[in-house]
Amino acid sequence: MGAWNVSRMAVATALAVMLASLTAMPVTAAPKDKAKTEAKKPETKKPEAKPDPRVWVLAKAEDTYVLRYGTPRAPDPVFAVACQPGAQLIQFTVEAASGKVKAGDGVALTLVAGKRRLELAASAFRAATEGRVVVEAAVSLDGRVLDLFTEGETLIVRMPGASESYPLAGAKAKLADFRRVCLTGR
């Protein structure tokens, strides 16, 4: 027990010496010239934003052609427009944060690109990802519907409680082929 008191006293003495040396250190005044202070600070680089890995891809499955936006090789895109020339249908599919929309709900879906606007009645389904829903709407196959992709630089998709936007640059490059196969079936 005596050794414990001796080591405790040694620690207390060391702390007292350290405190005394800290209080004896001179305090320097802050520099008055702010420019000099800022010049001395090392530059911190902002982290660069990673490029979006999602791309537009034109795909075919049986009698359906799909222009989809998502990560390459991902099973489900975040946005897709599919046409079925034989059935004369175009289907829009969007995966978005669920917000106010729940699986089984009827949803007002709005697609906007430039000055073009398309309002659709859609249905919501549960997505594979927690907190997200898949919203789908189908309309008659008409070339005017595909004109939506020719306007503006961004496609904005709105539904109650959620809004998503997708760059159209990659879609425009594939639109001529998509339009041709949708409208002629070849």
Salt bridges, closest charged atoms under 4 A:
ASP52 OD2 - ARG54 NH2 2.90
GLU95 OE2 - ARG132 NE 3.03
GLU119 OE2 - ARG117 NE 2.78
ASP142 OD2 - ARG144 NH2 2.76
ASP147 OD1 - ARG179 NH2 2.49
GLU151 OE2 - ARG116 NE 3.79
GLU153 OE2 - LYS172 NZ 3.97
ASP177 OD1 - ARG180 NH2 3.61
